[in-house]
Amino acid sequence: MRRLTLVAVAAMTAAALAGCNILQAHPNTPAPTGTLQGVVTSPGGPVANAQILVTASDATQHAGLSNGDGYYSIASLPLGPATFAVRASGFSEVDGNLVIAPDPGGTRQDVSLNPQ
């Protein structure tokens, strides 16, 4: 085992003297993200199939859809200021601004739509 270590050191030294660079791997730490979640309602109750569009601070666009209870959740959003739009057939669109907070916790944005 000691001989293997000396051989490895000798090879690394020879590579360094020959002008080669030794690279070390460093794990990439993923950027922290947040989740936007909430409930879309109307005067008649929850709104299913509402489309939620988010434009994050890095200009990426993300989308989600509300379920039968009006609930939606969009994960892995870049942190910071963002804009959102909520659209559903038969309702007026709602637009707004918010700030995506880090997980756990994230950001909650409930939306009330008015019929057209």
N, C-alpha and C positions, 0 to 999 in steps of 0.2 A: 504494500500500500504506500509506503514511503517512496519507493522508486517511481510509482505512478505520479505522485505529487511533484517530485523533482523533474520528471519528464514534462509534465504540464507547465511548470514554471519555466523550464528551458524553452518550450515551444512559444510561450507568451513573450518571453524576452526576445527571442529571435524575430517574432512577428513585429514587435515594437521597434527593434533596430532596423528592420526592413522598411519602415515607414507605414506600417499598417496601423489602423486605429482599432482599438478594442471597444466594442459597444456594449453597454449594459442596458438591459431591459428595465424600464420603469413602468409600472402599471398606470394606465390612464385612470384618473379619478373622474367619474362621470359628473357633469355639472348637475347641481341640485335642481329638481323640478318640483312643480306643484300640480294639484288637481283642482279643477273647477267643477263644482257640483251644485245642484239645486233642483227646484221644482217649478215647472211651468204650469200656470193656472189661468183660468178665465172666470168670469162671473158664474159660469155654469159648472165649474169644477176643474179637475186636472185636464191638461191638453196633451194628448198622445201624438207622437210623430212630429213634434215641433223640432225644427232644425236649429241647432245652436252653432254659430260660427264664431271662432275666436281668432283674432290677429294678435300674435304675441309681440313682445318688445323686439325680437330679432326678425320681425316681418314674416315669420312662418305662419301658416294658416292651419287651423285645427277645427274639426267638426264633430258634433255629437247629435244624437237623436233622443228625444224623451220617450220613455216607455208608457205603458197604459196608465200608470199612476202620475204621469207628468215628470217623473224623476229622470235626470240626466247626470252623467259624470264623464269628464274629459281629462284623462291623465297625461302625465309627462309633458306638461306645459312649461316653457321657460319662465323663470321668475321675473317679476317686475310688471310695469304697466302693460295693459292690453286693452283692446276694444272687443266688444262682442255685439252680435246681432242675433235676434231670435225671430224666426219666421214660422208661421203655420198657416195652412189653408183656411181662409175665412176670417183671419185676424189681422189687425194692423201690426206691422213690424215694430219691434222694440230694439233700440240701439243704446249702447252705453259704454262707459269706461270703468275699469277696475284694476286692481293690482293683484297679481298672482303671488300667493304666499307659499312658502315651502311646505312639503309634506313632512311629517304627518300633520294633518289639519287642513292644509290647502285653503281654498277660498270657496265660500258659498255665495251664490247669486240666484235668488228666487226671482221669477219674472211673472208678472201678471199681464196677460194679453187682453186687448179689447176687440170685440167683434167689429168687422168692417160694416 
